[in-house]
Structure formats: structure tokens, C-alpha cells
């Protein structure tokens, strides 16, 4: 049986480093959240606007 050489601490640490399987995914989600927040700004806090939007769908 062949003896294995001992792995350096640096190489061993690289095995356990987090990595992004989908590069740019986190940034894309953050950007989408910001865009949604801007387009829905005030919607959560304006019951009259919600009621008007619901009436448009009823027609």
C-alpha cells in the first residue's frame, strides 16, 4: 500500500471554504429585491392604493 503525503494546512483549508455554485446569484437576488421594493414602495402602507388596485381587477 502506498503511503500518502500529508496535505498542507492551506490545501486542507481550501476544501472547506464556502463557494458560490451559481456565480452572481446572490447579487441578482439582492438587485431584484431592491427593484421590487422600489416598485412596491408605499403599497404596503397605503390601504387606499390597495383598494383601488383590487377594484381594477374586479372590472
MMTF fields as JSON, N, C-alpha, C and O atoms, coordinates in Angstrom:
{
  "mmtfVersion": "1.0.0",
  "mmtfProducer": "UNKNOWN",
  "numBonds": 235,
  "numAtoms": 236,
  "numGroups": 59,
  "numChains": 1,
  "numModels": 1,
  "chainsPerModel": [1],
  "groupsPerChain": [59],
  "chainIdList": ["A"],
  "bondAtomList": [4, 2, 8, 6, 12, 10, 16, 14, 20, 18, 24, 22, 28, 26, 32, 30, 36, 34, 40, 38, 44, 42, 48, 46, 52, 50, 56, 54, 60, 58, 64, 62, 68, 66, 72, 70, 76, 74, 80, 78, 84, 82, 88, 86, 92, 90, 96, 94, 100, 98, 104, 102, 108, 106, 112, 110, 116, 114, 120, 118, 124, 122, 128, 126, 132, 130, 136, 134, 140, 138, 144, 142, 148, 146, 152, 150, 156, 154, 160, 158, 164, 162, 168, 166, 172, 170, 176, 174, 180, 178, 184, 182, 188, 186, 192, 190, 196, 194, 200, 198, 204, 202, 208, 206, 212, 210, 216, 214, 220, 218, 224, 222, 228, 226, 232, 230],
  "bondOrderList": [1, 1, 1, 1, 1, 1, 1, 1, 1, 1, 1, 1, 1, 1, 1, 1, 1, 1, 1, 1, 1, 1, 1, 1, 1, 1, 1, 1, 1, 1, 1, 1, 1, 1, 1, 1, 1, 1, 1, 1, 1, 1, 1, 1, 1, 1, 1, 1, 1, 1, 1, 1, 1, 1, 1, 1, 1, 1],
  "groupList": [{"groupName": "UNK", "atomNameList": ["N", "CA", "C", "O"], "elementList": ["N", "C", "C", "O"], "formalChargeList": [0, 0, 0, 0], "bondAtomList": [1, 0, 2, 1, 3, 2], "bondOrderList": [1, 1, 2], "singleLetterCode": "X", "chemCompType": "L-PEPTIDE LINKING"}],
  "groupTypeList": [0, 0, 0, 0, 0, 0, 0, 0, 0, 0, 0, 0, 0, 0, 0, 0, 0, 0, 0, 0, 0, 0, 0, 0, 0, 0, 0, 0, 0, 0, 0, 0, 0, 0, 0, 0, 0, 0, 0, 0, 0, 0, 0, 0, 0, 0, 0, 0, 0, 0, 0, 0, 0, 0, 0, 0, 0, 0, 0],
  "groupIdList": [1, 2, 3, 4, 5, 6, 7, 8, 9, 10, 11, 12, 13, 14, 15, 16, 17, 18, 19, 20, 21, 22, 23, 24, 25, 26, 27, 28, 29, 30, 31, 32, 33, 34, 35, 36, 37, 38, 39, 40, 41, 42, 43, 44, 45, 46, 47, 48, 49, 50, 51, 52, 53, 54, 55, 56, 57, 58, 59],
  "secStructList": [7, 7, 7, 7, 7, 7, 7, 7, 2, 2, 2, 2, 2, 2, 2, 6, 1, 7, 7, 7, 1, 1, 6, 6, 2, 2, 2, 2, 2, 2, 2, 2, 2, 2, 2, 2, 2, 2, 2, 6, 6, 6, 6, 6, 6, 7, 2, 2, 2, 2, 2, 2, 2, 2, 2, 2, 2, 2, 7],
  "xCoordList": [0.847, 0.0, 0.893, 1.842, 0.579, 1.381, 1.01, -0.164, 2.013, 1.78, 1.398, 1.984, 0.428, 0.02, 0.872, 1.292, 1.12, 1.843, 0.853, -0.318, 1.327, 0.459, 0.097, 0.958, -1.17, -1.665, -1.33, -1.415, -0.952, -0.64, -1.916, -3.018, -1.757, -2.931, -3.683, -4.914, -2.947, -3.576, -4.447, -5.586, -3.914, -4.687, -5.895, -6.976, -5.698, -6.805, -7.9, -9.083, -7.524, -8.497, -9.302, -10.489, -8.676, -9.377, -10.547, -11.533, -10.436, -11.519, -12.802, -13.904, -12.643, -13.805, -14.254, -15.163, -13.636, -14.027, -15.381, -15.649, -16.233, -17.516, -17.275, -16.317, -18.145, -18.049, -19.452, -20.427, -19.542, -20.839, -21.004, -20.308, -21.913, -22.154, -22.745, -22.486, -23.531, -24.126, -23.532, -24.009, -22.509, -21.838, -22.789, -23.471, -22.826, -23.667, -25.103, -25.882, -25.472, -26.857, -27.283, -28.36, -26.435, -26.77, -26.968, -27.891, -26.106, -26.217, -27.492, -28.158, -27.835, -29.053, -30.296, -31.231, -30.315, -31.448, -31.551, -32.642, -30.426, -30.432, -30.946, -31.725, -30.503, -30.94, -32.445, -33.144, -32.935, -34.366, -35.188, -36.254, -34.69, -35.386, -35.475, -36.515, -34.377, -34.386, -35.375, -36.108, -35.404, -36.33, -37.777, -38.626, -38.049, -39.415, -39.804, -40.935, -38.862, -39.15, -39.453, -40.333, -38.718, -38.956, -40.308, -41.047, -40.637, -41.893, -43.097, -44.2, -42.896, -43.984, -43.918, -44.639, -43.063, -42.895, -44.231, -44.912, -44.597, -45.838, -47.04, -48.063, -46.949, -48.089, -48.513, -49.705, -47.552, -47.866, -48.477, -49.18, -48.208, -48.617, -49.758, -50.149, -50.287, -51.347, -52.576, -52.723, -53.46, -54.633, -55.538, -56.194, -55.59, -56.418, -55.903, -56.692, -54.581, -54.0, -54.314, -54.626, -54.234, -54.546, -55.996, -56.291, -56.903, -58.321, -58.557, -59.333, -57.898, -58.06, -57.568, -58.206, -56.419, -55.89, -56.835, -57.007, -57.443, -58.37, -59.611, -60.138, -60.077, -61.251, -60.97, -61.856, -59.73, -59.377, -59.475, -59.87, -59.122, -59.201, -60.638, -60.948, -61.506, -62.906, -63.657, -64.644, -63.223, -63.943, -63.805, -64.356],
  "yCoordList": [-1.176, 0.0, 1.241, 1.336, 2.179, 3.4, 4.379, 4.556, 5.0, 5.996, 7.327, 7.751, 7.959, 9.277, 10.354, 10.242, 11.401, 12.54, 13.385, 13.486, 13.975, 14.79, 16.081, 16.756, 16.405, 17.615, 18.837, 18.792, 19.915, 21.14, 21.721, 21.456, 22.495, 23.124, 24.006, 24.034, 24.717, 25.613, 24.828, 25.211, 23.736, 22.919, 22.283, 22.191, 21.854, 21.249, 22.285, 21.97, 23.508, 24.566, 24.896, 25.207, 24.834, 25.141, 24.195, 24.571, 22.97, 22.002, 22.44, 22.107, 23.184, 23.534, 24.974, 25.432, 25.685, 27.076, 27.105, 26.274, 28.045, 28.158, 28.636, 29.355, 28.227, 28.671, 28.922, 28.369, 29.751, 30.065, 29.169, 29.341, 28.229, 27.328, 28.104, 27.779, 29.121, 29.96, 31.358, 32.164, 31.639, 32.926, 34.057, 34.011, 35.069, 36.23, 36.064, 37.014, 34.881, 34.626, 35.502, 36.098, 35.584, 36.401, 37.862, 38.518, 38.368, 39.763, 39.966, 40.991, 39.004, 39.11, 39.124, 39.882, 38.299, 38.268, 39.602, 40.155, 40.114, 41.399, 42.52, 43.369, 42.515, 43.546, 43.442, 44.454, 42.213, 42.009, 42.466, 43.061, 42.186, 42.626, 44.145, 44.7, 44.822, 46.291, 46.829, 47.775, 46.233, 46.689, 46.486, 47.349, 45.346, 45.066, 46.036, 46.517, 46.316, 47.238, 48.636, 49.329, 49.044, 50.369, 50.412, 51.388, 49.366, 49.376, 49.21, 49.637, 48.596, 48.409, 49.401, 49.262, 50.388, 51.364, 52.008, 52.522, 51.98, 52.595, 51.682, 51.934, 50.64, 49.746, 49.111, 48.988, 48.715, 48.057, 49.038, 48.628, 50.309, 51.284, 52.178, 53.109, 51.905, 52.752, 51.892, 51.39, 51.72, 50.867, 51.365, 50.558, 52.686, 53.211, 52.741, 52.408, 52.711, 52.252, 50.77, 50.357, 49.984, 48.563, 48.39, 47.566, 49.153, 49.049, 49.446, 48.792, 50.507, 50.93, 49.835, 49.542, 49.227, 48.162, 46.972, 46.363, 46.63, 45.5, 45.8, 44.903, 47.03, 47.415, 47.301, 46.937, 47.614, 47.483, 46.039, 45.784, 45.091, 43.692, 43.176, 42.234, 43.779, 43.341, 43.681, 43.02, 44.68, 45.13, 44.19, 44.437],
  "zCoordList": [0.0, 0.0, 0.0, 0.778, -0.875, -0.99, 0.113, 0.439, 0.673, 1.728, 1.096, 0.1, 1.68, 1.173, 1.808, 2.959, 1.038, 1.605, 2.377, 2.012, 3.424, 4.266, 3.537, 2.973, 3.558, 2.9, 3.756, 4.984, 3.099, 3.843, 4.45, 3.972, 5.479, 6.114, 5.128, 5.122, 4.303, 3.326, 2.348, 2.081, 1.817, 0.878, 1.562, 0.98, 2.786, 3.531, 3.788, 3.665, 4.142, 4.409, 3.156, 3.252, 1.99, 0.736, 0.493, -0.141, 0.994, 0.799, 1.498, 1.064, 2.574, 3.384, 3.2, 3.893, 2.288, 2.032, 1.338, 0.471, 1.707, 1.002, -0.43, -0.713, -1.298, -2.681, -3.207, -2.699, -4.217, -4.83, -6.053, -7.054, -5.971, -7.095, -8.276, -9.435, -7.973, -9.009, -8.871, -8.072, -9.637, -9.52, -9.877, -10.9, -9.026, -9.272, -8.808, -8.88, -8.333, -7.938, -6.769, -6.798, -5.731, -4.563, -4.952, -4.468, -5.822, -6.262, -7.078, -6.937, -7.923, -8.73, -7.843, -8.101, -6.806, -5.875, -5.14, -5.004, -4.669, -3.957, -4.862, -4.429, -6.12, -7.067, -7.323, -7.377, -7.481, -7.715, -6.502, -6.66, -5.297, -4.088, -4.042, -3.687, -4.404, -4.412, -5.433, -5.146, -6.629, -7.672, -7.246, -7.468, -6.635, -6.168, -5.058, -5.009, -4.173, -3.085, -3.628, -3.118, -4.667, -5.262, -5.966, -5.828, -6.716, -7.466, -6.55, -6.892, -5.392, -4.442, -3.29, -2.302, -3.418, -2.336, -2.009, -2.896, -0.765, -0.33, -0.449, 0.189, -1.239, -1.428, -0.119, 0.164, 0.666, 1.932, 2.939, 3.863, 2.759, 3.762, 3.289, 3.993, 2.115, 1.568, 1.271, 0.157, 2.257, 2.047, 0.925, 0.266, 0.691, -0.396, -1.748, -2.633, -1.913, -3.17, -3.381, -4.498, -2.337, -2.45, -2.877, -3.743, -2.283, -2.613, -4.074, -4.77, -4.543, -5.943, -6.885, -7.896, -6.54, -7.401, -7.438, -8.494, -6.334, -6.285, -7.126, -7.785, -7.112, -7.899, -9.388, -10.161, -9.8, -11.205, -11.672, -12.809, -10.812, -11.176, -11.195, -11.924, -10.407, -10.347, -11.623, -11.944, -12.348, -13.545, -14.688, -15.761]
}
